[in-house]
């Protein structure tokens, strides 16, 4: 059962009520017993893991771009490692 947030029309008190979705209820303020209206409030629903975001399903162009970046970084890292080896040999 969800928790609904209400605001009193008379005293502007904000309060929460726990009731069923299909339950027909007229809500009154617990402080002044005035009529209340339902508020739209943020939920605590969180999407975690893969499959929920745009970056989990990249387009064809983006896949190709990532592949090119990966290849470029691998080439760059292999040339750096060769330079380090050459420096070590020179030191000996």
N, C-alpha and C positions, 0 to 999 in steps of 0.2 A: 504494500500500500504506500502510495506517495505522500509526501508532506507538502501541504500547500501553504503559501504565505498570503496573508490577508492584511488589509489596512482599514481601520475604522474610518467611516465618513464623518463622524462627529469629532472625536478626540485625536485622530491621526495616529493612533497606537498601531504598531505593526506586530503581528503575532502569527504563529504557525498552527495549523491543524492537520492532523493525521487522519485521512479518510479515503475510502475507495474512489476510484475514478468515476464509476457510474452512479455513485451515491448522490442523490439530489438533496442538497442541503442548503438552507438559508443560514448563513453564518452571522453571528452577532458578536460584538466586541466583549471580551471577558471583563474589561474595566467598567465601561459605561453602558453596556448592552445595546449600543447603537448598531445600525447596519454596517456591514463591511463589504469591501470589494476585493476580489482575488487579484494578486499582483503577479506579474511575470518576473520570475527570479531565475538566477543562474542555477544550473544543475550540477551535480557532482559526477556526472557521467564522463568518463575519460576513456579515450581510445588508446590502447597501448599495443605495441608490437608492430610487426610489419603488415602491410596490406591496407593501411588506412590513409596513407598520404600519397600525394602526387609523385613524390620522389621514389616511391616504391614501384611505380610503373612508368619508367622513363620512356620517352618517345624514341623512335629509331635514330633520329639525329643526335639525341642526347647520349644514347648507347654508343654510337660511333665516336662522339666527342670524348667520352670517358675512356674508351679503348685507346684512342690516340694519346690522351694524357698519360695513361698508364704506360704505353710503349715509350713515350718521350721520357718519362721519369725513370724507367728501367735503363734506357740508354744512358741517361745522365748519371745514374748511380753506378753503372758499370764503368764508365770513363773515370769517375771519381775514384773508384776502387783501384783502377789501373794506375792512376796518378799516385795514390798512397803506396802501392807496391813499389813503384819506381823510386819514390822518396826513401822508403825503407832500405832498398838495395843500395842507394847512394850513400846512406848513413853508414852502412856496414863497410 
